[in-house]
Amino acid sequence: MGLVKEEAQKIVEKLPSKATWDDLMYEIYVRQAIEAGLADSKAGRTKDVKEIRAKFGLQK
């Protein structure tokens, strides 16, 4: 848990002095989303772009 606290402190320190609670929540959300995506990728829980495009009928 110490690592989360340290990373949260780094996020807070990087925010501008006029940052809002929404700014802080956004930064934490983005960080968590990136970490979750990296974990999924590392664990092989990804899909090929071609497969997703075909599923949703998207072109290149």
VENVEN-V629511 format. One record per residue. N is the residue number from 1. RES is the residue in three letters. SS is DSSP state (2 for helix, 1 for strand, 0 for the rest). PHI is phi in whole degrees, -180 to 180 (999 if undefined). D_LAST is the distance of its C-alpha to the last C-alpha in Angstrom with 1 decimal. Layout:
BEGIN
n = [N/N]
res = [RES/RES]
ss = [SS/SS]
phi = [PHI/PHI]
d_last = [D_LAST/D_LAST]
END
This chain:
BEGIN
n = [1/2/3/4/5/6/7/8/9/10/11/12/13/14/15/16/17/18/19/20/21/22/23/24/25/26/27/28/29/30/31/32/33/34/35/36/37/38/39/40/41/42/43/44/45/46/47/48/49/50/51/52/53/54/55/56/57/58/59/60]
res = [MET/GLY/LEU/VAL/LYS/GLU/GLU/ALA/GLN/LYS/ILE/VAL/GLU/LYS/LEU/PRO/SER/LYS/ALA/THR/TRP/ASP/ASP/LEU/MET/TYR/GLU/ILE/TYR/VAL/ARG/GLN/ALA/ILE/GLU/ALA/GLY/LEU/ALA/ASP/SER/LYS/ALA/GLY/ARG/THR/LYS/ASP/VAL/LYS/GLU/ILE/ARG/ALA/LYS/PHE/GLY/LEU/GLN/LYS]
ss = [0/2/2/2/2/2/2/2/2/2/2/2/2/2/0/0/0/0/0/0/2/2/2/2/2/2/2/2/2/2/2/2/2/2/2/2/2/2/2/2/2/2/0/0/0/0/0/0/2/2/2/2/2/2/2/2/0/0/0/0]
phi = [999/-59/-63/-62/-62/-64/-67/-63/-63/-63/-62/-61/-65/-81/-69/-67/-63/-96/-64/-102/-61/-63/-61/-64/-63/-62/-61/-67/-61/-61/-60/-66/-65/-64/-62/-66/-64/-65/-64/-62/-62/-63/-86/80/-94/-129/-128/-70/-57/-60/-64/-68/-60/-66/-61/-102/66/-96/-92/-58]
d_last = [42.4/43.6/40.3/38.7/41.6/41.3/37.5/38.2/41.0/38.7/36.2/39.2/40.6/37.4/37.3/38.9/42.4/41.3/38.6/38.7/38.5/35.0/34.0/35.4/33.8/30.4/30.9/32.1/29.2/26.6/28.6/28.9/25.2/24.4/27.2/26.2/22.6/24.2/26.7/24.1/22.2/25.6/26.7/23.6/22.5/18.8/15.9/13.1/9.6/8.6/11.7/11.1/7.7/9.9/12.8/11.7/10.0/6.7/3.8/0.0]
END
